[in-house]
């Protein structure tokens, strides 16, 4: 009898999403500033995941470089 092990793929460390708090800490701005930027259409690209706002680190880095 052969046993097969099933493993779920582990997420790539760079594929994780940042919360508003994480992104604000990285950019050294208050979380409220990110919400204001999002409302005005400024700031790094953000994504809605359920009821939460999330940021992709690569998009935040690209946004910083474009400034």
C-alpha positions in Angstrom: 0.0 0.0 0.0 1.4 3.4 -1.0 0.6 6.4 1.1 0.6 9.8 -0.6 1.2 12.9 1.4 -0.8 16.0 0.4 0.7 19.3 1.1 -0.8 22.6 0.5 1.4 25.1 -1.3 3.0 27.6 1.1 2.4 31.2 0.1 5.3 33.1 -1.2 6.5 35.5 1.5 6.3 38.4 -1.0 2.7 37.5 -1.8 1.3 38.5 1.6 -1.0 41.4 1.9 -0.4 44.4 4.1 -3.0 45.9 6.4 -3.6 49.6 6.6 -1.6 49.6 9.8 1.3 47.7 8.1 1.3 50.1 5.1 1.1 53.2 7.3 4.0 52.0 9.4 6.1 51.3 6.2 5.3 54.8 4.8 5.6 56.4 8.2 2.2 58.1 7.9 -0.9 57.8 10.2 -3.4 55.2 9.0 -5.9 58.0 8.7 -3.8 59.5 5.9 -4.0 56.2 3.9 -7.8 56.3 4.2 -7.8 60.0 3.1 -5.6 59.2 0.1 -7.8 56.3 -0.8 -10.9 58.4 -0.7 -9.3 61.1 -2.9 -7.9 58.5 -5.3 -4.3 59.2 -4.3 -1.8 57.0 -2.5 -0.7 53.5 -3.3 -3.1 51.1 -5.0 -5.4 49.4 -2.4 -7.7 46.4 -2.6 -10.9 45.4 -0.8 -10.8 42.0 0.7 -14.1 41.4 2.3 -14.6 44.4 4.6 -10.9 45.1 4.9 -8.5 47.3 2.9 -5.3 45.6 1.9 -2.1 46.5 0.0 0.3 44.5 -2.1 3.8 45.3 -0.9 5.1 45.3 -4.5 2.5 47.9 -5.5 3.4 50.0 -2.5 7.1 49.9 -3.3 6.3 50.8 -7.0 4.2 53.7 -5.8 7.0 55.0 -3.6 9.5 54.8 -6.4 7.1 56.7 -8.7 7.1 59.7 -6.3 
